[in-house]
C-alpha cells in the first residue's frame, strides 16, 4: 500500500552498484522450456570483493511457472536463500555465531570488521539460512564419525537455555566434532542423538551416564585435577601434607603411563594395585577414595587399545572454544529450532576449523553441491594442531 500520506519515505543507505542476471533455460522438473511463464525476481546481494570491501549487487534471477507440470522453477544464482549476505560475509557472521555469541554482538562485530551495519534480525535470518545450507555437512560429519575406525571422546557442559539449565554435548573422533544443544543430561542422549558413536571405544569423564558404553576410558587428567583440588582445599596441615603426597604419587603415575601405547595384563594389574593403594590413603568414605575405586575398571582401557588417549583434552578444548566460551542465556536457544540451528552451525564450523578450511569455502562448496565432502577437501590454511597432553 505504500507509506501514509505525508510520509517522506525510507531510502536504503546502500544502493546496488551492478546488476547480474541468472537465466532459466528450462523447467527444473520436466526439462521443457516452451511451457514456462517467466518473471524476474530481484534481490540485493551484499558481499566482500577481492580487496575486502563491501559491494552491493542486484541479482535478477528468473522465476518461472511451468504450465505442463504446474511447478515453479528458479534460476540458479550465487545468492543464498533466506539472506541477502554473500558467502564471504555470511561466513564471517556465522563463524561468530558458532562461538555462541549473541546476535547483537554478531551485528557489532560485522560492522566493526567490514563496515556493514546489520540488525539483530538480519543476523538471525543469516543464521537460519546458514543452518539450512550446512545441514548436509552436519550429516557428513555424523557419517564420518560412524565410519571412522578410531576412538571417540565425549563430554557435556551446562548451558542456560530458555531460562532453564540445558547441556551442550560434544563428541570428537579424529578431526570430526559433533555438537548438540539439548535440555537433558540423561544417558539416553548418546543413543538418541549420537547413534554414530555406538560400539566405539570412548574416552569420557566418570559421569554414570556413560556407563552404557562398552569400551570406555575415564579421563585421567580429570581425576588428577580432582586430587589436586583436595590437596589445595585441605583445612588442617596434617591432611594437607597427606593429600599432597597422594596427589604427587598420582601425578608421577600419570606421567609415567601417559607415554605408553600398549601394556600386558600383568603390568595393568600392577597399576591397578598401585591405584588401590593410593585410594586407601584417603581413608574410608572420602570422596577421592570413592572416585578412584569406582573409576578403576575403566582407568586402564587405553593400553589395551593402541591409539586411544588416556584423556579427553581434545573435546575439552572444543567445548571451551565454542559452547562454553560464554554460558549466559542465548536468544538462539529459546526454541527447539534455535537449538538445532546452533548445533548444526557449531558442528560444521568446528570441524572445518580442524581441517583447515575457510568458512566461506565451506558455504560456497555446500551451496554448489550438498554432497560435498569436507574431509576430502585440501586445507586452505594450516589446520589446528592436536591438543597437547596435560602434565
ABEGO torsion letter per residue (X at the ends): XEBBBGBAEBBBABBBABBBBBBBABBAAAGBAAABBBBBBBBBBBBBBAAGBBBBBBBBBBBBBBAAAGBBBBBBBABBBGBABBAAAAAAAAAAAAAGBBAAAAAAAAAAAAGBBBBAAAAAAAAAAAAAAAAAAAAAAAAAAAABABBBBBBBBBBBBGGBBBBBBBBBBEABBBBBBBABABAAAAAAABAAABGBBBBBBABAAAAABABBBBBAAAAAAAAAAAAAABABAAAAAAAAAAAAAAAAAAAAAAABABBBAAAAAAAAAAAAAAAAAAEBGBAAAAAAAAAAAAAAAAAABBGBBABAAAAAAAAAABAAABABBBAAAABAAAAAAAAAAAAAAAAAAAAGBBAAAAAAAAAABAABBAAABBBABBBBBBBBBBX
